[in-house]
Amino acid sequence: MLQANRFWFYALLCSIMINLLILWNIPPIPRAGTKLVKAGVKEEVPDPEEVKKWKKERSQVKRKLISDSADLLIPGHVVGWLPSSLSVVGWASAVSTLIGMGEIWDRI
């Protein structure tokens, strides 16, 4: 049982690192098209569809990051690497479950 929790801890840690890399590598808000402003100065205006897609992708990665971070407390507590009380582990588990329910609800 202890070995399984260690591997679960490592898997969640890898998932957190990958999500941080993804979040770091998502480009800034996409720019497309130009808008003519007074005095002949052109200003780039983001495409609304691209911005919506960008926000959705970034939001999904952030939710996954929070969920994995909360889940990390469970095997960390069992193995003894993250000292915490059972109530903290319970709350973290509840947060992770609510985030997961929200993701499933979005798919329906």
Secondary structure, 3 states (H helix, E strand, C coil): CHHHHHHHHHHHHHHHHHHHHHHHHCCCCCCCCEEECHHHCEEECCCHHHHHHHHHHHHHHHHHHHHHHHHCHHHHHHHCCCCCCHHHHHHHHHHHHHHHHHHHHHHC
